Amino acid sequence: QVQLVESGGGLVQAGGSLRLPCAASGRTFSRYTMGWFRQAPGKEREFVAAISWTGGSTSYADSAKGRFTISRGNAKNTVFLQMNSLKPEDTGVYYCAAEPRVASPPRTREANYDYWGQGTQVTVSS
């Protein structure tokens, strides 16, 4: 079993930045893909960004391109989502997810991810 713990959420004004870390622990996989998803109030959860095991391949939702950056820590068991130029429509609960398979480019569907964190709230005020 893998445990994922997100942090770094909070309240920020439009145009501001937040950095969300996600730490993985428990069963270790030789290689796994990590992703970020979010769920806005009253909406379905949606893909934001994902990164391959090596960190050499990334995928982004159109809404995140140019503003968000996903990266992995040196130990590979931590992933970060740097969010810049935040907009009110970025408000939601952000979830970290892990897929225990090699995928390049990293996949964007929820069904591909086996493990999920509890989420961290991000609120962007106008």
C-alpha positions in Angstrom: 0.0 0.0 0.0 1.1 3.5 -0.8 0.2 6.5 1.3 0.1 10.0 -0.3 0.0 13.2 1.7 -0.6 16.5 0.1 0.1 19.9 1.7 0.6 23.5 0.8 -3.0 24.5 0.1 -4.5 27.7 1.3 -6.1 31.0 0.4 -4.4 33.2 -2.1 -5.4 36.2 -4.2 -5.8 36.0 -7.9 -2.4 36.4 -9.6 -0.6 34.8 -6.7 1.3 31.5 -6.4 1.2 28.3 -4.4 3.5 25.2 -4.3 1.8 21.9 -3.4 4.1 19.1 -2.2 3.0 15.5 -2.2 4.9 12.9 -0.2 4.6 9.2 -0.9 5.4 6.5 1.7 4.7 2.8 2.2 5.2 0.2 -0.4 7.9 1.3 -2.8 7.6 0.7 -6.5 10.6 0.5 -8.8 8.9 3.0 -11.1 5.7 4.9 -10.8 3.9 7.9 -12.4 2.6 10.7 -10.3 -0.3 13.0 -11.1 -2.3 15.9 -9.7 -6.1 16.2 -10.1 -8.5 18.8 -8.7 -12.2 19.0 -8.0 -14.0 22.3 -7.9 -17.3 22.7 -6.0 -20.1 21.1 -7.8 -17.9 19.7 -10.5 -16.2 16.4 -11.3 -12.6 15.8 -10.5 -10.3 16.7 -13.4 -6.8 16.1 -14.5 -4.2 18.9 -13.9 -0.7 17.5 -14.5 1.4 14.3 -14.4 5.0 13.4 -14.5 6.9 10.2 -15.4 9.1 8.2 -13.0 12.3 9.8 -14.4 10.8 13.3 -14.5 11.6 13.5 -18.1 8.1 13.5 -19.4 5.1 15.6 -18.3 1.5 16.1 -19.3 -0.7 19.1 -18.5 -4.3 20.1 -18.8 -4.8 23.0 -21.2 -5.9 25.1 -18.2 -2.6 24.5 -16.5 -0.2 24.9 -19.4 2.1 27.9 -19.0 1.1 28.5 -15.4 1.6 25.3 -13.5 4.8 23.1 -13.3 5.0 19.6 -12.0 8.3 18.2 -10.8 9.8 15.4 -8.7 12.1 15.6 -5.8 15.6 14.0 -5.9 14.4 11.0 -3.9 11.6 10.4 -6.5 9.0 9.9 -3.7 8.0 13.5 -3.6 6.2 15.4 -6.3 5.5 19.2 -6.4 2.9 21.3 -8.2 4.1 24.9 -8.6 1.1 27.1 -9.5 1.6 30.6 -10.7 -0.8 33.3 -11.9 -3.6 31.7 -10.1 -7.2 32.4 -11.1 -10.5 32.1 -9.1 -11.4 29.2 -11.4 -8.4 27.3 -10.0 -10.2 27.0 -6.7 -10.8 23.4 -5.6 -9.5 20.4 -3.7 -6.2 19.2 -5.2 -5.4 15.5 -5.1 -2.1 13.7 -5.6 -2.3 10.3 -7.3 0.1 7.5 -8.1 0.1 5.0 -10.9 2.5 2.0 -10.2 3.4 1.6 -13.8 5.8 3.3 -16.3 3.9 5.6 -18.5 5.4 8.0 -21.0 3.9 10.3 -21.7 2.2 10.1 -18.2 -1.5 9.4 -18.5 -4.3 11.8 -17.7 -7.3 9.5 -16.8 -8.3 9.0 -13.2 -8.8 5.3 -13.8 -5.1 4.8 -14.5 -4.1 5.9 -10.9 -4.3 3.4 -8.1 -3.5 5.5 -5.1 -4.9 8.8 -4.0 -4.2 11.3 -1.2 -6.8 13.0 0.9 -6.5 16.3 -0.9 -5.6 19.9 0.0 -7.9 22.9 -0.4 -6.8 25.7 -2.7 -8.9 28.9 -2.7 -8.2 31.8 -5.0 -10.0 35.0 -4.3 -10.7 37.6 -6.9 
